[in-house]
Amino acid sequence: MCSPTKGTQWREDLQHIRKSHGFSKKVLLNCWLVRRIVTWASPNPKDSVEDELELSAVRHRPEGLEQLEAQTRFSRKELQILYRGFKNECPSGVVNEDTFKDIYAQFFPQGDASTYAHFLFNAFDTDHNGSVSFEDFVMGLSILLRGTVQEKLIWAFNLYDINKDGYITKEEMLDIMKAIYDMMGKCTYPVLKEETPRQHVEVFFQKMDKNKDGVVTIDEFIDCCQNDENIMRSMHLFENVL
């Protein structure tokens, strides 16, 4: 398996992050975004979101900490850590698509991550204004890392529904699958053949498109994923490349 950094340095960094910030090993191993954000965070654990908001003139100010704590499954401490890192990297208070592409290019240097980062950015950009605010970011992460199966599947459907028309076409599913395989590059065993994404999509789409109208609705998507273990495992692939 390919490592995102040389040698065992990334494992040492991971241990340090876990001890310093309290995020679980599972969260940090499965979510490149969280690992990157917490490494941006200020080393001073006494800093608070409120203090930073008072001291920094940002273009976009997030909701109050209590409100975000109520709306997500993150603790107050976790939100403070996430915001500190988010703010250090993005002083304007919002993330643009180039930042997403930079993160994934660093963690997946063996492949081309730009297309997947583009799709992922659009899924986080819930109001489609070309930027991701801190609220957008933590609301999405909360679902992906600690949401129910139903919530994760709804988020996944939104990712695959590229043009946001409420349906997934075979072409959209193929675009996402190809983007994931392009990003993984040679970091798969056995090495995937070029036609593998299309073959997988053909199987998935046939099972999901129950009424054979050429599109998959959110109800068809959720029902099929919940009742087919193989598809559910495959749908989890996107979680492992966040």
Number of C-alpha atoms within 10 A of each C-alpha: 7 14 15 17 13 8 9 10 12 13 13 11 12 17 13 13 18 17 10 14 18 12 17 11 13 9 17 18 15 16 18 19 18 21 20 18 19 23 20 19 20 15 14 9 13 9 13 17 20 11 10 15 13 9 8 12 12 16 10 12 15 18 11 10 18 11 10 19 17 11 13 18 18 19 14 16 16 16 21 22 28 25 28 25 21 25 24 14 17 18 15 16 21 22 22 14 18 12 14 19 19 13 17 23 18 13 19 21 17 17 18 19 25 21 17 25 25 15 19 21 24 22 23 22 20 17 12 11 8 14 18 22 23 23 19 18 20 22 18 20 20 16 19 21 18 15 16 11 15 14 15 21 23 16 18 20 24 22 22 23 22 21 13 13 8 14 20 25 20 19 14 18 24 19 19 22 22 20 22 22 21 21 24 20 18 16 18 11 8 7 9 14 8 11 9 13 20 17 11 15 20 14 11 21 21 14 18 23 19 16 11 11 8 13 19 25 17 19 12 16 22 21 15 19 22 14 10 13 11 11 17 16 10 13 18 13 12 17 15 12 19 19
